[in-house]
Amino acid sequence: MSQPEQKGACRDKRRREMLWAASDVFTAFGYDLANMQAIADSAGVTKGTLYAHFGDKEQLFHAVIDYWLEALPEPKLSCPTKGGLRVCLQKVARELLQQSEHPASQALTHILLRSNRIPHKRWRQRHRPYQAYLEKALSRSTRCTDPGQAAIQFLLLAVGSIDCRNLMAVNESRVSAAVELFVQAYA
């Protein structure tokens, strides 16, 4: 590895460590009570280093959220040719459960519960692949007159809320109930 590559890798590692430390502080204290000195202390850097990398607390907070949102795995949703609506809904259910158990999802959830400052639009983006997949699957049902609305309704049943106002835990019984309800309604 060349010297510029080593410096870049070191810079990336330091940035990641600062983001992790900021995540911990935002989780512990929420956005309003967190401060740059506490984050710097947690990261083992100076407050000046934090400001040099992130500008201010608001920019650092957005960088933390972006970091965790980028770390979320993309759902693996290919529309099956056989199995019908139930198979598609079960696939979405499995992916939603896996995503909810991912460390990035858990970090975002903990930060959100303490801060309630995650931009709603950015939070909802993580559900777009599911929504598009569901719309496609539901559009094949002759009983579904509005696949877009039905896709959103399924997500609301499965995850409780697609924005960050009413955060609920995603669990197997909740997702299974959503699958069963939609199979009865649209299959």
Beta strands, then each sheet from edge to edge (+ up, - down):
end
